[in-house]
């Protein structure tokens, strides 16, 4: 059993070049996929909450700070994605840099980052759909729209939307990217509609108390809004399906992130300009603010766009996770059946089915707040790992061609690492973790405990799997 067995850079490049996945994605497709993955739950559900509780109209600054932090991470991520284009994403990067056991553990992080997030997004999607149905005087049974912790049996709409997305992805990227493009245009159209209906009601008086809670609260708001940007990393999983990964991934990752940041700042500014920030403490703030200004038609359009936005995020999360675990199975760390491609659609249908079921069950039965917490921790660990690997590769693989080279890497990467570690400790220990550290008295939050239990379980599974493989080889 060799825990630290590594893959060579050359073998990964060769495997990616000879992949059986169809190369159907161009730069424009990747920008649309990126917008689909990023813009969704964050802008529609979190903007009002952050404005009401933390930043006020300065939610625009919170978005700008969070977006700038993610751009640092994206610069690092893009160097890796173009230098080593592979659908394995951070799993494969870890396999080359650190070895097999670390790659396996990062694979478990991806389940948190994408699979758990998919469950949370499905639950949020269900809430918006129920609101639209209620507007049409259609009410679903409480028992079938709420998780057990809320007094229900299951969140059935959340379960059903995940299985529908699984079917679309089963048909392959050629068809799923068409649906994603349609939904992205509907979603962006809804945001443009919000802009159109909001501008006539904009009142600068709502901005007079621009930073009501102070700058520290603006920074705290930025830490929460980090979740609204995390989808850009999923584009690295599309590397083996790019026509020209060196060019297309650079444009796709950075382009979609910059566009998303601009959209978030505009929406945050308009939202707090048409309604006092203290009236935005709900997850449907955009639609709610328009309704308060008697723009009920605009409110309905925005609610529809929110449903489309969350659908695209859900699609990209399951898409990326299925491709990454296809690569893990191809490496032999999972049963080979996980690496099967459908004879007609060329999609990794086994991984799509398995991880869609995981997301569907989580969305149907788990509390959404805990899902968001676990997912954000997974993303933060992912980004810290990527930043470390890029610096390691600069020393270990200096001769490898880098189509995109992160500027001032040894400034950018440490900033990304420190920012992500700070936010990670907030999630594990709480906002007062610094004072806890000074007193040497740490108290784990519930999600922090879940994270530790998860890693222990995944390590035990790795040891059992590795032992089983070794026995097969010796017999």
N, C-alpha and C positions, 0 to 999 in steps of 0.2 A: 504494500500500500504506500504510494508515493504522494503525500499530500501536496508537495510543492512542485510536482511535475508541471512544466510550462509548455505552452505552444510557441512555436517560432513565428516571428513576424512573416517570414516567407511563406509558411504553410497557410496562414490565414489569408494572405493576399491571393494565393493560388486557389484556395477553396472558394473565396468570394468571386474570383474571375470565372470559375467553372460552375457556379451555382445553377441549379435547375429552375430557380425562380425567374419568371419572365421580366425582362427589362422594359417596363412600360412607362416609367415616370420621368418627366422632365422638370426643369426648374420651376415653371409655372405651376405644375401639378404639386410640387413640394411646398410652394408658398401657400397654395390652397389647403394642402394637408396640414401645414403648420398653423394657419389661421383656424382651421377646423379643430385642431388639438388645443390651441391656446384660448381663443375667445369662446366663452361659454359660461360655465358656472360662475366664474369670477366676476365678470362685468355685470351680469344680470342679477346675481344673488348677493354678492359681497359688497358692492359699492355703497349701497345705502346703509348697511350695517356699520361699515368702517366710518362713514361720514357721521352717523348719529352717535356713535359710541367712542370714537377715538380722534378723528381728524377734523370734523366739520368740513367746510369748503376746501380746506387744505388736503382733502383726499386726493386732489390732483398732484400735490407734492408727494404723498404716500405712493401713488402709482409711479411717479417719475423716479423716486428712489428705488423702489422695488424693480422697476424696469431696468434701471442702470446696473443694479447688482446682477440681474439675470443676463445682461449684455456681457458683463465680465465673464460669467460662466459660459455663455454662448461662444465667445471668442475662443475659449479653451476647448470647448466641445467640438467646435468646427474644425480645429486643427486635427484632432483625433479622428473625426469622422471622415475627413478627406484624405488623411494620411493612411488610414486603415479602414476602408469602406467594408463594412460587414453588417449583416442583419443581427449579429449577436450583440451589438452595441457595447455597453459598459461591461457586460459579462465577458465578451471576447477580449476587450482591452485588459481586464483584470487577469485573464488566463495567461496572456503574454507577459504581463508585468510582474505578477505576484505568484501565480501557480494555481493548480486545480482547486484546492479547497477554498481559496479566496474567491475564485470565479463562481463556485457553487454558492457561496454565501451571498455574493452580489446578485446572483440569480434569484435568491430568496428576497433580496431587497427590491428587485424589479416587481415581484408579486405584490409587495406592499405599495410600491409607487404607482403601478398601473392597474393591477387587478383590484386592489382595495379601493382605489380612486374610482374605478369604473362602477363599483357598487354604490359609492356615494353619489356619483353623478346620476346614476339611474334613479336613486331615491329622490334627488332634487328634480329631475325630469318629471317624475310622477307627481310631485307637488304642483308644478306649473300646469300640467295637463288637467289635474283635478280642478284648478282655478278656472281654466278655460271652459271645462264642462259645467262648472257651477254657474258661469256667466250665461250658459245656454239652459240653465235650470235643470241640469242633469247631475244627480248626486250618486256617487258610488258608496257601497256599504263600508262603514268604518272598519269592520273586521278585515276587509280585503284591501285596505289602503294604508294600514298602519302596522308597524313592526310590533312584536310581542311586548317590548318595553313600553310601548305607547298604548297598550290595551287592545291591540289588534291581533290577528292571526298571522298575516303576512302582507307585504306591500306588493300586490299582484301586478299593477302596472309597471313597477320597476323590473320585476321578473320578466314580463312579456317584452319590454323594449329591448332588453339585453339579448333575448333569444331571437328577436327580429334582426338585430344588428349582426348576430352570429350567422344567420342565414345569408345576409347580404355579403358578408366577408367570405363565406363559403364559396360564393360565386367567383371569387378571385378579384385582384386589384383593378382589372380593366373595368369591371362593372361597379365595384364599390367606390372607385375614385370618381366615377360619374355621379353617383348619388351624393358623395361627399361634396363635390363641386357645386351641385344644385343647392344643397343645404347651406353651404358657406355663403353663396350668393343671396339666399333668402335671409340668412342671419345678418349679413352686412347690410342688406336692404332694410331690415328692421332697425338697425342702428342708425342708418341714414334717415329713416322715417322718424325715429326719436329726435334726431337733430332738427329735422324739418318742423316737427310739431312743437319742439321745446323752445327754439330760438325766439318766436314772437312773445313768449312768456318770460323771457330772461329778465331778471331784475337785479341790478347790482346791489340793492339794499340787502339782499340775502347773503352777500359776500362781506358785509361790513365787519362782522366778527369772523374773520377769515380763519384764524387758528385758535378756536375757543378753548381747547384743552392743553395747549402748549406743544412745543416741538417734540418733546419726548413721546407724547401720544401719537404724533405724526409718524415717528419712527416705529412705534409699536404697530401702528396701522400698516406700515410697509411690511413688517414681518408676517402679518396675516395675509396680505395681498400677494406675497410670494407664491402662494398656491395658484393664483390666477395666471401665472406665467409658465408653469412647469411643463406644459405640453410640448415645448420646442424640442426637448431631448428625444422625443419619440421619433423624430425624423431620421435620426441615425440608424434606426432599425429598418429604414427603407433603402439602405445603401445598395443592397444587391439587386434591387429592382429599378435602379436609376440608369438612364441611358448614358449619362456622363456624370458619375458621382463626384468627381473632383470639382467640377464647376457647379453642378446643380445643388449639391448639399450646402455649399457656401452661400449661395443665393437663397436657398430655401430656409435655412436655419436663421441666419441673421436678418434676412428680409422680413420673414413672418414675425419675428420678435420685435423689430423696430416698428412695423406697422401696427402690431397689437398695442404697443406702448402708447403710440399716438392716439389710437382709438380710445384707450382707457382714459387718458388725460382729458380728451374732449368730452367724453360721456360724463366723467366725474365733475367737470366744470359746469356743464349744462345742467346736470341733475341738481346740484346744490345751488344753481342760479335761478331755477324756476320754483323751488320749494325750500322752505327753511330746513336746515339739516336735521333739526330735532323731530321732524315728521317722517324721517326715512328709515326708521328702525324696523325694517322688515326685509324679507328675501325677495320681494317683488317690487323693489323701490322704483325702477324705471317706469313700469306700468302704473304703479300707485301714484307717482308724481304727476304723470300726464292726466290721470283721472281726477286728481285734486284740482287741476287746471281746466276741467271740463272737456278734455280731449279724449273722449272715450274710444273713438275710432283708433286714434294713435295708440292708446293703451292696449287695445286688442292686437294691433299689429306687433307691438313690442313683445307681448306675451307669446305670440306665435313665433317670433324670432328667437325668444329664449328657449322654446322647445326645440327648434332647429339647431340652435347653438349647442345645447347640451347633447343632442343626438350626434353631432359631429365629434365632440370631445369623446363621447363614449365609443364611437367607431374607431377613432385613432388609438385609444388606450388598448382596446382588445386587439386591434390590428398589430400594434407594435409588440405586445406581449406574445402573441401567437408566433411572430417571426423570430423573436429572441429565443423562445423555448424550442422552436424548430431547430435552431442552431445548437442549443444545448443537447438536444437528442441526437443530432448529427455527430456530436462529439462523443457520444456514448455515455453521458452522465444521466440520461433518462432512457427508458425503453425505446428501441428503434421505431416502434409504431408512431411515436410522436413526430418523427421526421418524414412520415409519408406525405406525399403530395397527391391530391386528387387527380385521377387520370384525365378528367375532362377540363377541370377549372384551374389546375396547377396551384391550388391553395393548400396550405398545411392544415387540413381539415380536422385532424385529431386535436392539435393544440388549440384551434379555434373553439372546438366543442368543449374541451376540458376547462379552459379558462373563462369561456362565456358562462358555463354553469357556475363556476366559482363566483364571478361577478354578480350573476343573477341571484344566487343564494344570499350573498352579502347584502345586496340591495333590498331583498325581500324581507330579511330577518334581523339585520344588525342596525344599531343606532347610528345615524348618519354622522353625528359629531365625532364619534370615535373613529369612524372610517376616514374622515378628513384628516384627523390628527395622525393616524398611522401612515396615510398616504404621503403627507407632507414630510414626515420623518424619512420615509423611503427616498423621496426626491432629494432631500438634503444630503443623505449619505451617498447617493449616486453622484452628486455634483462635487462633493469633497473628493471622492475616489477619482473622478475624471481629472480634476485639477492636479492631484498628486501624480497620476500616471503620465500626464503630458510633460511635467517637469522631469520625471524619470526617463522618459523616452528621449528627451533632448540630450541626456548624457549617454544613455545606452545605445541609441540608434541615431547618432548625429548625421550619418551619411544618407539616411532615407529621405527621399523627395517629399516635400511638404507643399502641396498645391496652395494651401492657406497656412500662413504662419502667424500665430498669435503675437501681436506687437507687445513688447515689454513684458514677456511671459512671466519673468520672475518678480514682477510687480503685480500683474493682473491676477495670476493664479493664487498667490498668498492672500490677496484681498478677498477673492472668491471663497477660499477655504475658511478664513477667519469669520467672514460674514455668515457662511452656512453653518459652521460649528456653533456660533453664538445662538442662531435660531434653533438649531437642533437641541441644544441644552435647555432652551426655553421650553421646548416641547416635552423633554424628558423629565426635567426637574421643576419647571415653573419659571415665571418671570423674575423671581427673586433668587435665581440660582447663584448669582455672584455673592450675595450676602450669605447664602448657605455655604458656599465654598470658603468664605472667610472664617466661618464658625466651624467648619469641618463637620457640618450636620446636614446631610443630604436626605431629602424625602422624594421618593420616586412618584411621579404622577401615574395614573392608571395606564395611560398609553405608553409611558416609559416602561412599566412592568410588562405590558404586552409585547413590546419590542424585544426585551431580554428573553422572555419565554419563547418567542418566535425564533430567535437566533439559536437558542439551545436545541429546540426541536429540529431545526434544519441541519445543525451540525450532527446530531444523532442520526438523522436520515442519511447524511452523506457517508458517515462511517459504515452504516449498514449496507448501503449501496456499493461502496468500494469493497467491502468484505465479500459481498456476493459475487462481484466481478472477479476478484482474485481467486475465489474458490472454483469458478468456472474455468479460469485459465490454467489452474493447476491440475484439474481433473482430466 
